[in-house]
Amino acid sequence: MALVRLPAKWQTGNFGTHDEGASQNVLTEQSQLETILLICQIKTKRKVSNQKTHEEYKQVRAKLGTKKQEFERRKERETQSLYKKKIKVFKILSKKL
């Protein structure tokens, strides 16, 4: 939580008359509360934005992981089919010899 710095006149307590100082003090407290609420809202928006970004990042990573797995499966299938073809060729050539 951020602290709000008061003007020097308010820090020293030189408010003039008692009534005038009290009303300024109330206004100051109210403005401080409004400022704090505004800061909290901004942090909440950032948090929500960060959460959304993190969720989107997870989705992208999941998609990339799925694509990588599919690529690996395809590569393995191609390797197996190539191996089977080589075995067939080898069997055919070994029978002829």
C-alpha positions in Angstrom: 0.0 0.0 0.0 1.4 3.4 -0.9 1.6 6.2 1.5 0.4 9.7 0.5 2.7 12.5 1.3 1.0 15.5 2.9 1.9 19.1 2.2 4.2 20.6 4.7 1.5 23.0 6.0 -0.7 20.0 7.0 2.2 18.1 8.6 3.0 21.0 10.9 -0.6 21.5 11.9 -0.8 25.2 10.9 -4.4 25.2 10.0 -5.6 28.7 11.0 -8.8 28.5 13.0 -9.8 25.2 14.7 -12.9 24.7 12.5 -11.0 25.4 9.3 -8.3 23.0 10.2 -10.7 20.2 11.1 -12.6 20.5 7.8 -9.3 20.5 5.9 -8.1 17.5 7.9 -11.4 15.6 7.1 -11.0 16.5 3.4 -7.4 15.4 3.5 -8.3 12.0 5.1 -11.1 11.6 2.5 -8.7 12.4 -0.4 -6.2 10.0 1.1 -8.8 7.2 1.2 -9.8 8.0 -2.4 -6.2 7.9 -3.5 -5.6 4.6 -1.7 -8.8 3.1 -3.3 -7.6 4.3 -6.7 -4.2 2.7 -6.2 -5.9 -0.6 -5.1 -8.1 -0.5 -8.2 -5.1 0.0 -10.4 -3.2 -2.9 -8.8 -6.3 -5.1 -9.1 -6.5 -4.2 -12.8 -2.8 -5.1 -13.2 -3.4 -8.4 -11.4 -6.3 -9.2 -13.6 -4.3 -8.3 -16.7 -1.4 -10.4 -15.5 -3.7 -13.3 -14.8 -5.1 -13.0 -18.3 -1.7 -12.8 -19.8 -0.6 -15.8 -17.8 -3.6 -17.9 -18.9 -3.0 -16.9 -22.5 0.7 -17.9 -22.1 -0.4 -21.3 -20.7 -2.8 -21.8 -23.6 0.0 -21.0 -26.1 2.4 -23.4 -24.3 -0.3 -26.1 -24.4 -0.8 -25.6 -28.1 2.9 -25.7 -28.7 3.2 -28.9 -26.6 0.4 -30.5 -28.6 2.1 -29.6 -31.9 5.4 -30.9 -30.7 3.8 -34.2 -29.6 2.1 -34.5 -33.0 5.4 -33.8 -34.8 7.1 -36.5 -32.7 4.4 -39.0 -33.5 4.5 -38.2 -37.2 8.3 -38.5 -37.2 8.1 -41.9 -35.4 5.5 -43.2 -37.9 7.7 -42.1 -40.8 10.7 -43.8 -39.3 8.8 -47.0 -38.7 7.4 -47.0 -42.3 10.9 -46.4 -43.7 12.3 -49.2 -41.5 9.6 -51.6 -42.8 10.3 -50.6 -46.4 14.0 -51.3 -45.8 13.3 -54.7 -44.3 11.1 -55.6 -47.2 13.8 -54.6 -49.7 16.4 -56.5 -47.7 14.2 -59.7 -47.7 13.6 -59.4 -51.4 17.3 -58.9 -52.1 18.3 -61.7 -49.8 15.9 -64.2 -51.5 17.4 -63.4 -54.9 20.9 -63.9 -53.8 
